[in-house]
């Protein structure tokens, strides 16, 4: 299987950059290097990857990579900060401004998280984190602080808004905490399964169907 074919399998639409480069704004060049690093890390693993491979995938020299990033670890840190952390205000503001019913508010929350995991590179970075971060404790701590804890805060705040006017039927603080921990993982797992098997199982549901079923499960179970 060619490098391009593997990239397309990992994330449809990802393209290998041409060796023929043109002048580019430094911010755009930095972004191209980040995108290339994600492709390389997701393809072969962070520990096995080299900056030479990243440079080749981005179509630049290794010196150009070092101009923007001091090390491979700094590249991964930049990816985590940029791509893995969802906009923690978006679901909360949607729910807070909504006069929708309780089930509709849950659907808004699911839709926002599902949309996040469907963005290019999100699942790849999460998969990379699962497989590689146990071997990089400092980066794992940053990932936990920057991504996991912020996602929990987002979910916790959303649940408090959803259940704020329910009264005695509202979940306890402990239950809300468990929801904040488990629901993002559930949605991530569903998005990953949909991506992984969509091209293998001819009966596999569409992304919209998976998201709809997830919403029904969470509405009926809350």
VEXFISE-395470 format. One record per residue (C-alpha): residue in one letter; x, y, z; residue number from 1. Coordinates in pm, 1 decimal, decimal comma. Layout:
+-------+----------+----------+----------+-------+
| lumlo |        X |        Y |        Z | marse |
+-------+----------+----------+----------+-------+
|     A |        X |        Y |        Z |   NUM |
...
+-------+----------+----------+----------+-------+
END
This chain:
+-------+----------+----------+----------+-------+
| lumlo |        X |        Y |        Z | marse |
+-------+----------+----------+----------+-------+
|     X |      0,0 |      0,0 |      0,0 |     1 |
|     X |    139,9 |    339,6 |    -93,4 |     2 |
|     X |    198,9 |    619,1 |    156,6 |     3 |
|     X |    -87,6 |    819,2 |      3,5 |     4 |
|     X |   -318,2 |    516,9 |     19,9 |     5 |
|     X |   -241,4 |    467,5 |    388,9 |     6 |
|     X |   -302,2 |    837,9 |    456,2 |     7 |
|     X |   -636,5 |    816,4 |    278,7 |     8 |
|     X |   -727,0 |    510,1 |    485,6 |     9 |
|     X |   -639,8 |    688,3 |    810,3 |    10 |
|     X |   -823,5 |   1006,8 |    715,5 |    11 |
|     X |   -995,4 |   1043,6 |    378,2 |    12 |
|     X |   -878,9 |   1351,7 |    195,4 |    13 |
|     X |   -538,1 |   1380,3 |    361,0 |    14 |
|     X |   -286,9 |   1457,1 |     86,6 |    15 |
|     X |     86,7 |   1404,2 |     67,5 |    16 |
|     X |    251,6 |   1739,3 |      0,1 |    17 |
|     X |    448,8 |   1791,0 |   -317,9 |    18 |
|     X |    823,9 |   1837,0 |   -300,3 |    19 |
|     X |    784,4 |   2147,8 |   -515,0 |    20 |
|     X |    736,0 |   2432,0 |   -267,3 |    21 |
|     X |    652,3 |   2796,8 |   -299,3 |    22 |
|     X |    700,5 |   3094,6 |    -72,3 |    23 |
|     X |    451,1 |   3094,4 |    209,7 |    24 |
|     X |    365,5 |   3306,5 |    512,4 |    25 |
|     X |    544,1 |   3168,4 |    824,0 |    26 |
|     X |    212,4 |   3094,9 |    997,1 |    27 |
|     X |     91,6 |   2898,2 |    695,6 |    28 |
|     X |    421,9 |   2709,6 |    673,5 |    29 |
|     X |    399,7 |   2624,1 |   1043,2 |    30 |
|     X |     48,1 |   2492,8 |    986,0 |    31 |
|     X |    163,8 |   2277,2 |    696,0 |    32 |
|     X |    434,5 |   2126,3 |    914,5 |    33 |
|     X |    179,3 |   2055,0 |   1188,3 |    34 |
|     X |    -53,2 |   1887,1 |    938,9 |    35 |
|     X |    233,6 |   1679,4 |    802,0 |    36 |
|     X |    344,0 |   1580,9 |   1153,0 |    37 |
|     X |     -3,4 |   1454,8 |   1233,5 |    38 |
|     X |     -3,8 |   1240,3 |    918,0 |    39 |
|     X |    340,0 |   1098,5 |    995,2 |    40 |
|     X |    271,9 |   1038,5 |   1365,2 |    41 |
|     X |    -63,7 |    875,8 |   1296,3 |    42 |
|     X |     83,9 |    656,2 |   1023,1 |    43 |
|     X |    388,3 |    517,3 |   1200,2 |    44 |
|     X |    363,2 |    621,2 |   1564,3 |    45 |
|     X |    521,1 |    913,8 |   1744,6 |    46 |
|     X |    815,8 |    724,6 |   1890,4 |    47 |
|     X |    914,2 |    570,9 |   1557,2 |    48 |
|     X |    868,7 |    888,9 |   1351,8 |    49 |
|     X |   1154,2 |   1123,2 |   1270,1 |    50 |
|     X |   1168,3 |   1491,3 |   1186,5 |    51 |
|     X |   1316,0 |   1391,9 |    852,1 |    52 |
|     X |    989,4 |   1212,1 |    773,4 |    53 |
|     X |    788,7 |   1512,5 |    886,1 |    54 |
|     X |    997,6 |   1742,7 |    666,7 |    55 |
|     X |    957,1 |   1511,5 |    368,5 |    56 |
|     X |    579,4 |   1489,0 |    418,8 |    57 |
|     X |    556,8 |   1868,2 |    441,9 |    58 |
|     X |    783,8 |   1916,5 |    140,2 |    59 |
|     X |   1037,0 |   2126,3 |    333,9 |    60 |
|     X |   1387,5 |   2082,8 |    469,0 |    61 |
|     X |   1459,8 |   1951,6 |    817,4 |    62 |
|     X |   1608,6 |   2291,9 |    896,6 |    63 |
|     X |   1274,8 |   2451,4 |    812,8 |    64 |
|     X |   1104,5 |   2221,0 |   1062,3 |    65 |
|     X |   1359,5 |   2317,5 |   1329,7 |    66 |
|     X |   1301,5 |   2684,0 |   1249,1 |    67 |
|     X |    942,3 |   2643,6 |   1371,8 |    68 |
|     X |    976,5 |   2363,7 |   1628,6 |    69 |
|     X |   1273,3 |   2286,2 |   1850,4 |    70 |
|     X |   1199,8 |   1912,9 |   1874,3 |    71 |
|     X |    962,3 |   1633,3 |   1784,9 |    72 |
|     X |    811,5 |   1663,6 |   2132,9 |    73 |
|     X |    740,1 |   2032,8 |   2076,2 |    74 |
|     X |    562,6 |   1939,8 |   1753,1 |    75 |
|     X |    335,2 |   1698,4 |   1937,9 |    76 |
|     X |    266,3 |   1954,4 |   2210,3 |    77 |
|     X |    166,5 |   2209,0 |   1946,8 |    78 |
|     X |    -65,4 |   1955,1 |   1783,0 |    79 |
|     X |   -233,1 |   1879,9 |   2114,9 |    80 |
|     X |   -287,2 |   2246,1 |   2195,9 |    81 |
|     X |   -420,7 |   2327,5 |   1850,3 |    82 |
|     X |   -628,3 |   2029,3 |   1743,6 |    83 |
|     X |   -731,6 |   1815,5 |   2036,8 |    84 |
|     X |   -894,4 |   2076,3 |   2258,2 |    85 |
|     X |  -1253,0 |   2149,9 |   2155,4 |    86 |
|     X |  -1405,1 |   2495,2 |   2186,3 |    87 |
|     X |  -1522,7 |   2456,8 |   2541,8 |    88 |
|     X |  -1759,6 |   2752,6 |   2522,7 |    89 |
|     X |  -1950,5 |   2649,4 |   2210,6 |    90 |
|     X |  -2180,2 |   2375,8 |   2351,2 |    91 |
|     X |  -2240,3 |   2573,0 |   2670,4 |    92 |
|     X |  -2338,1 |   2889,1 |   2484,3 |    93 |
|     X |  -2567,3 |   2690,5 |   2253,7 |    94 |
|     X |  -2745,7 |   2530,2 |   2545,5 |    95 |
|     X |  -2758,2 |   2846,5 |   2756,5 |    96 |
|     X |  -2914,6 |   3049,0 |   2474,9 |    97 |
|     X |  -3164,1 |   2779,4 |   2386,5 |    98 |
|     X |  -3528,0 |   2761,0 |   2493,7 |    99 |
|     X |  -3540,5 |   2403,5 |   2368,8 |   100 |
|     X |  -3673,9 |   2106,3 |   2557,6 |   101 |
|     X |  -3453,1 |   1881,6 |   2767,4 |   102 |
|     X |  -3410,7 |   1618,9 |   2489,4 |   103 |
|     X |  -3329,4 |   1891,0 |   2236,8 |   104 |
|     X |  -3060,6 |   2032,5 |   2464,5 |   105 |
|     X |  -2900,8 |   1688,9 |   2499,1 |   106 |
|     X |  -2911,1 |   1658,8 |   2120,2 |   107 |
|     X |  -2733,2 |   1995,8 |   2087,6 |   108 |
|     X |  -2459,3 |   1876,7 |   2319,8 |   109 |
|     X |  -2411,7 |   1548,0 |   2132,0 |   110 |
|     X |  -2412,2 |   1727,2 |   1798,0 |   111 |
|     X |  -2135,9 |   1963,8 |   1907,3 |   112 |
|     X |  -1909,7 |   1687,0 |   2035,2 |   113 |
|     X |  -1979,4 |   1471,6 |   1730,3 |   114 |
|     X |  -1896,0 |   1765,0 |   1502,9 |   115 |
|     X |  -1567,9 |   1811,5 |   1688,2 |   116 |
|     X |  -1458,1 |   1450,9 |   1633,6 |   117 |
|     X |  -1553,9 |   1468,2 |   1265,2 |   118 |
|     X |  -1314,3 |   1755,4 |   1196,7 |   119 |
|     X |  -1002,1 |   1652,7 |   1003,0 |   120 |
|     X |   -727,8 |   1519,3 |   1227,1 |   121 |
|     X |   -927,3 |   1495,7 |   1550,3 |   122 |
|     X |   -968,4 |   1118,9 |   1561,7 |   123 |
|     X |   -611,4 |   1067,7 |   1441,9 |   124 |
|     X |   -472,8 |   1278,0 |   1726,8 |   125 |
|     X |   -691,7 |   1103,7 |   1984,8 |   126 |
|     X |   -577,7 |    764,3 |   1855,9 |   127 |
|     X |   -218,2 |    883,7 |   1870,3 |   128 |
|     X |   -269,0 |    996,6 |   2228,7 |   129 |
|     X |   -412,4 |    660,4 |   2332,6 |   130 |
|     X |   -124,2 |    463,9 |   2179,4 |   131 |
|     X |    172,0 |    690,9 |   2251,6 |   132 |
|     X |    116,9 |    904,0 |   2561,0 |   133 |
|     X |    175,7 |    621,5 |   2813,2 |   134 |
|     X |    539,9 |    641,2 |   2700,8 |   135 |
|     X |    563,1 |   1020,5 |   2731,3 |   136 |
|     X |    443,4 |   1116,6 |   3081,3 |   137 |
|     X |    514,4 |   1488,9 |   3050,6 |   138 |
|     X |    320,0 |   1517,2 |   2726,5 |   139 |
|     X |     49,8 |   1291,1 |   2871,4 |   140 |
|     X |      7,9 |   1531,6 |   3163,1 |   141 |
|     X |    -30,4 |   1825,0 |   2924,6 |   142 |
|     X |   -283,2 |   1630,5 |   2717,7 |   143 |
|     X |   -478,5 |   1551,6 |   3033,6 |   144 |
|     X |   -474,4 |   1913,6 |   3151,0 |   145 |
|     X |   -536,7 |   2075,7 |   2811,8 |   146 |
|     X |   -785,8 |   1830,7 |   2664,2 |   147 |
|     X |   -934,7 |   1581,2 |   2906,6 |   148 |
|     X |   -999,3 |   1819,0 |   3195,7 |   149 |
|     X |  -1135,2 |   2094,3 |   2969,7 |   150 |
|     X |  -1366,8 |   1846,3 |   2801,9 |   151 |
|     X |  -1493,8 |   1736,1 |   3143,0 |   152 |
|     X |  -1549,2 |   2097,3 |   3245,3 |   153 |
|     X |  -1743,3 |   2154,3 |   2925,0 |   154 |
|     X |  -1962,4 |   1850,7 |   2980,0 |   155 |
|     X |  -2013,6 |   1927,1 |   3349,5 |   156 |
|     X |  -2123,5 |   2283,8 |   3275,0 |   157 |
|     X |  -2353,3 |   2162,6 |   2996,9 |   158 |
|     X |  -2519,8 |   1908,9 |   3226,5 |   159 |
|     X |  -2572,6 |   2171,7 |   3494,5 |   160 |
|     X |  -2741,2 |   2397,3 |   3239,2 |   161 |
|     X |  -2957,0 |   2115,4 |   3106,2 |   162 |
|     X |  -3070,5 |   2001,0 |   3448,3 |   163 |
|     X |  -3078,3 |   2340,8 |   3615,8 |   164 |
|     X |  -3457,7 |   2363,4 |   3604,4 |   165 |
|     X |  -3544,6 |   1995,6 |   3642,9 |   166 |
|     X |  -3561,6 |   2001,6 |   4021,2 |   167 |
|     X |  -3569,5 |   1674,4 |   4213,5 |   168 |
|     X |  -3524,6 |   1468,6 |   3895,5 |   169 |
|     X |  -3182,1 |   1618,6 |   3832,8 |   170 |
|     X |  -2876,7 |   1392,8 |   3865,0 |   171 |
|     X |  -2664,1 |   1423,5 |   4176,4 |   172 |
|     X |  -2329,3 |   1602,2 |   4163,7 |   173 |
|     X |  -2157,5 |   1263,2 |   4155,8 |   174 |
|     X |  -2372,7 |   1147,9 |   3864,2 |   175 |
|     X |  -2300,0 |   1468,0 |   3672,4 |   176 |
|     X |  -1929,4 |   1409,8 |   3732,6 |   177 |
|     X |  -1957,1 |   1056,5 |   3592,7 |   178 |
|     X |  -2149,8 |   1185,8 |   3290,7 |   179 |
|     X |  -1874,7 |   1442,1 |   3230,9 |   180 |
|     X |  -1618,0 |   1160,7 |   3228,6 |   181 |
|     X |  -1802,0 |    895,6 |   3029,8 |   182 |
|     X |  -2008,1 |   1070,3 |   2761,0 |   183 |
|     X |  -1711,9 |   1222,9 |   2567,9 |   184 |
|     X |  -1546,2 |    879,9 |   2564,7 |   185 |
|     X |  -1868,6 |    722,7 |   2439,5 |   186 |
|     X |  -1898,3 |    973,2 |   2155,0 |   187 |
|     X |  -1529,3 |    938,5 |   2067,3 |   188 |
|     X |  -1561,7 |    559,7 |   2057,9 |   189 |
|     X |  -1867,5 |    577,5 |   1834,3 |   190 |
|     X |  -1695,9 |    822,0 |   1597,3 |   191 |
|     X |  -1385,9 |    603,2 |   1583,8 |   192 |
|     X |  -1590,1 |    290,5 |   1514,3 |   193 |
|     X |  -1782,8 |    466,3 |   1239,6 |   194 |
|     X |  -1459,5 |    581,8 |   1073,2 |   195 |
|     X |  -1281,8 |    246,1 |   1111,9 |   196 |
|     X |  -1549,7 |     16,7 |    972,3 |   197 |
|     X |  -1728,9 |    243,8 |    724,7 |   198 |
|     X |  -1521,2 |    114,3 |    433,9 |   199 |
|     X |  -1520,2 |   -248,4 |    548,7 |   200 |
|     X |  -1874,5 |   -331,0 |    655,6 |   201 |
|     X |  -2125,5 |   -265,5 |    372,8 |   202 |
|     X |  -2408,3 |   -248,5 |    627,3 |   203 |
|     X |  -2229,6 |     -0,1 |    851,5 |   204 |
|     X |  -2448,2 |    302,0 |    944,6 |   205 |
|     X |  -2379,5 |    651,0 |    815,4 |   206 |
|     X |  -2228,4 |    919,2 |   1044,2 |   207 |
|     X |  -2568,4 |   1089,4 |   1077,2 |   208 |
|     X |  -2733,2 |    761,4 |   1172,4 |   209 |
|     X |  -2468,7 |    688,9 |   1437,7 |   210 |
|     X |  -2504,8 |   1038,9 |   1582,5 |   211 |
|     X |  -2884,3 |   1005,5 |   1587,0 |   212 |
|     X |  -2870,3 |    674,2 |   1770,0 |   213 |
|     X |  -2624,1 |    815,9 |   2021,7 |   214 |
|     X |  -2859,6 |   1105,1 |   2089,7 |   215 |
|     X |  -3153,2 |    868,2 |   2145,8 |   216 |
|     X |  -2950,7 |    655,2 |   2386,2 |   217 |
|     X |  -2840,6 |    955,1 |   2591,8 |   218 |
|     X |  -3185,3 |   1118,3 |   2594,3 |   219 |
|     X |  -3355,4 |    800,1 |   2708,5 |   220 |
|     X |  -3089,5 |    731,0 |   2965,7 |   221 |
|     X |  -3082,0 |   1075,6 |   3126,5 |   222 |
+-------+----------+----------+----------+-------+
END
